[in-house]
Each structure stands twice: as C-alpha cells, then as structure tokens.
C-alpha cells in the first residue's frame, strides 16, 4: 500500500484534517459496530430452533422465515445505497443497527406468523443497511489511516458472532427465557450504537466527495463492480456451504461422534477469526492480489485434504484451513468495492455485497443438489472448485483495478 500522505490526497478535507485522537476514536467506534453486528446476528441464529418451536413451523415454513431475513437484506442492498451515500455512515449505521435491535426484541414477542415474517424482513433490511454503512465507514477509516484495517474489523464481526452464540447458549442453558435474552441483546446493542455512532468519521456530502458517483445507475454499468461482485458471489458459495454442510460431512461421511461433528463448525469459524486478524499485515506487506491468491489456494488445499482423507483429524484440519483461506475474501473485496473510481463507497459496497449474499444463499443449495444426485463428498468438491476459481481469477480482477 502507498504511504499515508498519498492515500490522504484523494480524501475529503474533513477526513484529512482530523486530529489523531478523533481518528482513533473513529476506528474504535467502527470496531464496536462490527462486534455488535456479529453479536446480534449470532443471537438471532441461536433462536432459530426457538422460533420453530414457538410458531410450530414445519421445515417449509421455517425456510420461508429464514428467507425473509435474506429477502429483506437483498432488497435493502438494492435500494438504500444512494440513501446511505446521501445521509452518511453515521446516521445509516445508527438507523440500521437500531432497526436490527428493535426487531430482535420483537422476534419472540409477536403473536402471529405473518408478523414474524414482517419483523424478520425488517431485521434483514436493518442488517444490510448496517453492513453496507459500517463497511463504507471502515473503508474511509482505512484510507485515512493509510494502512489496511478491514480484515481486523471483519475479525471483530467474527468475534462478536462467537461471543453472541456462546453467551446466548450459556444464558439459555441456565434457564433465561429466550425473549428476555433477545431483549437484553437489543438493549446492549442499542446502547453501544448510541455511544459509538457519534464517534465515526464526519459525513461528507456527495457533492463534496472527489469519488462521488454521478448518476446512481453508474454502479449497474461498472465492469469493475460486476467483476468484484462475481468473485464475492463465488467466495460466499464456498463459505455458505461450509457453514451448512461441514457438520453433516463429519457426521455422515467421517462418522464422527456428535460432539466431534459439531467441532467442524468451530474449526472453520476459528480459522476465519484468526486469519482476519492477521490479514491486514499480510495485505500491507504483499498486496491484495497476492493475499487473495494465497488464501484461495490454501482453502482449496484444505478442502481437497478433507475430502481425500475422511478422518476426524484430517477433516478438522482441512476445515480449519478452509476458514483460514476464506477469511479475508470479503474484507479484501469490500475494500476494493469501496474504492472503485467514480462510484461512491456505499454504492460499490451495496452492489458487491448484494451479489455476495446471493452466493451465500446459493451455496448450500448447490452442494445439496449435487450431493443428492451423486454424494456429499462430490457435492463439497464444488467448494474446492470455487476456491480454485478465485485463486486464478481474483488476483487478475484486483490487479486490473490497481487495488
């Protein structure tokens, strides 16, 4: 990465002239936003079985409820990017985060299924708004600092997810009512948002920003954003498959005990978190294209090893390597999307993140479909293929953008 003075040259004066203390506060505030986002999403995930039981849902109705979250997210990403660019990340983070918090508190309170669907859709929309806004904020902080920090911020999201899941599970095992747990999560998240958001970087109106988009339609015509989005889609096909199928592979193919099978998810998530905190230093030293190529190659090798050697130790090692390899894909691609010339950061991020979400939805379905007509190991070989595609094409996309 270039030195800090050259990185600052293209930034708004409101960001270039910030004192060091304000910039550090903005960085810590952004870390808090990523942590809270991960915690809230994991806290909702803990209660998926609770929602199923409370509303007496069969698998089809539960799937519709889960799709409501995804639908709300994708709709928001397609429609709210220009609003985020107009009002700034400070207001957008606060609005999206508070919407998530309020909906989290309502999930187990609403009496009817259609109300649940509405709440989950708004929850997803709030999550998408917060996601785009906090990543745009992270990109601005990164550029102002003049060094990579995006991976470590995504690491905070992973830590928030692990803390949310672990604390939620512990409180529920001690007898806390599920609705009370979600209410506490909502209150804590709201307090953190109210404290953190005033400390983020000051909003710069689009008209004063040197990289502001002209017509909003430009992002739909940007080959750079479509290339980044396609790469993100392929990456999240692999990531989504790992979240949903790693434990099944351990149970059905490796024939592991239930406790050891559940360790597959932990191994993958642990690898993701560890690599994200190391990713910034690697990107600063070697560059984004090299990081993507090495990471995707590592993920491919890990998946191949887990499939060719279906034993507990080798499979868990392979899944850990998968986590290490896939961890920095989204941070690098999001950082690139926020810096595409002529496109506002929020617009670029929304475009790439929207395509990535489709990958997250498609991944488990594709692997399941291939496994249905062949076998689960062949189905999971799609993950290795996706990693190989990224190792080959991802660096070319980033070099073309000079990221």
N, C-alpha and C positions, 0 to 999 in steps of 0.2 A: 504494500500500500504506500501511496505517496506520503510525504511529510505533512505535518499538520497545517502549515501555512498554505500549501497548495490546496489542501482539502477545504480549507475555510474560504478560499477565494470565491467559490460559487455559491456560498450560503448567504441568506438574508443578513443584513446588518444587525437585526435584532438578536440573531444567534451568534454572530461573530463577536459581538461586543459583550457577551455575558461574562461576568466575573467567574473565576474558577469555582467558588463556593456554590454559586447558583447552578453551574453545570453539573457538579457532583450531586447536588440535591435532585436535579432532573434525572440523573442516572439511577439514583437510589429509588426515586419515585417510580420510574419505569420498571425497575426490578420488582417492586411491590405489586405493580399492576399485573405483571406476568405471573407472579406467585398466586395472587388472588384468583386470576382467571383459571389457572390449573386446579386450584383447590375447589372452586365452585363446580367446575365440570366434573371432577372426580367425585364430589359429594353427591351430585345427581346420579352418577354412574353406580354408586353404592346402592341406590334406592330403586334401581330398575326392577329387581325382584319384588320389592315392597309395592311398587306401583302395580305390577302384575297381580299380586295377591289382593290388594285393596279394591281394585276395579274388576277382579275376576276375569282377567283377559286370557284368551287363548293365544297361541303363538302369532296368528294372523293379526289380531287386534293390537298385540304388543308391538309387532313390527311396524304397524301404522303409527303408533305413538312415537317410536324411535325415528321414523321417517319425518314426523312433524318437526322434530328438532333440526334434522338435516335440511328439510324444506325451508324452514324459517331462516336458517343460516345462508343458504344459497340465494334465496330471494333478497335478503338484505345486502349481500355482497354485490348483487347485480344492480341494486337501486340506490344504495346510500353512499357510494364513494364520493360523488360530487358534493353531497351534503357535508361529509367529513372534511373534504378539502376546503369548503366554504367556512365552516364554523371552527375548525381547528381540532387538533387531537385532544386538547384539554377537555372541551365540552363533550366531544364524542366518546372519549373513554368514560367520563362520568355517566353519560346517558346510557351507554351500552352496559356498563357494569351494574348500575342501579337497576336497569331492566332485568338483568340476569338475577340479581339478588332478590328482587320482589317476586319474580316468577318462581325462584327456588323455594321461597317460603310458601307459595300457593300450591305447589305441585300435589302435596298430600292433604290439602285442605278442601280443594274444590270438590263438589259432590257428584258431578256428572262427567261421563267420559268425554263428551264433546267439549266441555270446559277444560278438561285436561289437555286435549289436543291444542286448544287455543293457547293455553298457558305455555305448553312446550314449544309451540311455534314462535311465540314472542321470546321465550328463553333462548331459542336458537338464533333469532334475529339479534338479540342483545349480545350474545356471544360473538357473532360475526362482526358486529359493529365495534365491540371492544377489541377483537382480534386485529382487524384492519387498522384501527386507530392506534393501538399500542405498538404495532409493528412500524407504522409510519413515524411515531414518536421515537422508537428505538433507532430507526434509520437516521433521523435528524440528530439524535444524541451521538450516534456513531460517527457521523460526518463532522460534527462539531468537535468531538474529541480527537478526530484524526486517526483512530485505530479501531480495529474490529471489536465489537462487543455483542453482536447479535446472537451468536451461539450461546454465550453465557446467559443471556436474557431468556432464551428458549430453554436453557437448563433450569432456570428458576420456575418456568411453567411446569417442567417435569417434576421438580421437587415439590411444587405446590400440589400436583396431582398425587404424588406418593403420600404426602402428608395428609391431604384430604381423605384419601382412601383408608389410610392406616388409622387416623384419628376417628373417622366415621365408624369404621368397623369396631374399634375398641369401645366407643361410647354405646353403640348399639348392643354389643355383647354384654355390657354392664346394665342393660335394661332401659336405656334412654329411649323415649318414644321417638319414632322416625320423624314425625312432624316437628318435634322440639329440636331435634338435631338440625334439620334444614333451616329452621328459624334462627338458630344460633349462627349457622354459617352465613345466612343472609345479613344478620346484624353486624357480625365481624367484618364481612366483606364491604358492607356499606361504609363502616367507619374508616376502613383503610382507604377506600376510594375517596372519601371526603377529605382525608388528610393528604393523600398522595397527589391527587389531580392538580391542586393549585401549584405544585412544585414542578410540573412538567414544563417544557420549553414554551415560551410565549408564542401565541398564534401569529402567523404571518399571512395576511390576506393573499389570495391567489394573484391578484394584480401586481403585488409587490414581490412575488417569488420568481426568481430567474428561471426556474424549471417548470413553472405552472403550465398546465395544459391549456390549449386554446379551446376549440370545441370539445365537449366531453366525448363525442363519438371517436375522437382520435385513438383512444385506447383500444377500440374494437378493430382498428385498422393497423395496429402496430405489429409488424412481424416479430419484433423482439419480445413483446409480451406474450404472443402466441407460442413462441419457442420456449420461453421460460415456463409458461403455463403447461405446455405439453410435458416438459421434463418433470415439473412438480406433480402432474397427474400420474405419471409412471411411478414416481417415487412413492406416492401415497397409495397406489395399488399394492405395492410391496409392503408398506408399513401397515395398512389396514388389514391385509391378510395375516400378518404376524400377530396382531392383537387378537384376532378371532380364531385362528387355526393352530397356533403353536401348542396350546394346551391339548387340543384334540389330537394332534400328531403324537405328542408324548403319551397320551392315554391309549390310543388305538394302534399305533404303529410300534412305538418303543415298548408299549405295555408297561408303563411306569405306574407306581402307586399314585393315588390321588394327590398326596402331598407333593411328591416329586413332579407330577404333571403340572401342578399349579406353579411350580418354580420356573417353568418355561416363560411365563409372562413376566415374572420378576427378573429373570436373567436378561430378557430383551429390554425391559424398561430401565434396568440398572445400567446396561451398556449405553443406552440412549443418553441418560443423565450424565454419566461420566464423560462421554465423548463431547457433549455440548459444552462442558466447562473447559475442555481442552481445545475446542475447535477454533476459538479466536486466535490463540497463539500460533496455531498451525497456519491459519489463513494469513495472518500478518507476516509470517516467515516465508511461506511458499506461494501464496496466492490462492484465490478461489478455485480456478480450474484444476490445479494440482490437488487441492483438498477434495474436490468432488470426485476426481478420477480415483484417487487412492481409497476414499471412503466407499465408493460404489464397488470397487474391486474387492475390498475386504468383506463387504456384505455378500457379494456373490460367492466368494470362497467359503464364508461361514455357512451359507445355505446349502451349498453343494456338499460340504462336510457333514452337515446334519442329516442330509438325505442319503448319502452313501454309507454312512456309519450310524445306523439307527439304534444307538445305545444311549443310556441315560447321560453319561458324562460327555460323550461327543456331541450329542444333540444339544445339551445345555450350553456347551462351549460354542457350538455353531450359532445358537440363538443370541448369545452374548455378542459374538462378532457381528451378527446382523444388526443388533442395536447400536454397536459402535459405528458401523458403516452407514446406517441410515440417519443417524442423529443430526448431522449437520447439513442434510439436504435442504430442508425447509429454511433454516436460518440463512444459508448462502443464497438460495433462490429468492427469498423475500428481500434480502438486502439488495440484490440485483434489480428486482422489480421496482423497488422504491427509487432507483437511480437511473431509470431509462430516460434518456434525453427527451424533453418536450412533454413528458407526462407527469402529472402531479403524483407524489408518492402514494397517496391514498387510492388514486385511480389505478395505478400499476399494481399495488398490493391486492386490491379487490379483484382485479382481473385474474391474477395468478392464483390467489387463494381460492377463488371460486372454482377454477378448473381443478385445483388440487383436491377440493372437497369431493368432486365427482370421483376422483381416484380412490379416495377413502371409502366411498360407498361401493364402488365397483369391485375393489379388491377381494373382499370376502365372497362376493357373488361369483366372480370369475373362478376363484380357486374351488369353490363349492361345485360349480358346474363341471369343471374339468375333472374333479375328483369323482363326481357322480358317474361319469361315463368311462373313467379309467381307474385311478386310485389316488389316494391322498398324496403320496409322495410325488406322483406325476403332477398333481394339481399344484403342489407347493413349488415345483420346479419353475412355475411361472414367476415366482419371486426372484429366483436366481437369474432368469432371463431379463426381468425388469432391471435388476442391478447391473447386469452386463450392458444393457442398452444405455443406461445412464453413464456408466464408466466410459463408453465410447462417444456418446453424443453430448453429454453435459458439458465437458470442458470446451468443446467447439462452440457451443452456444454462448458460454461465458466469455471466451476469447473474442468472439465476434462483437460482443458488447463492450469489450475492454474493461471487464469487471475484475 
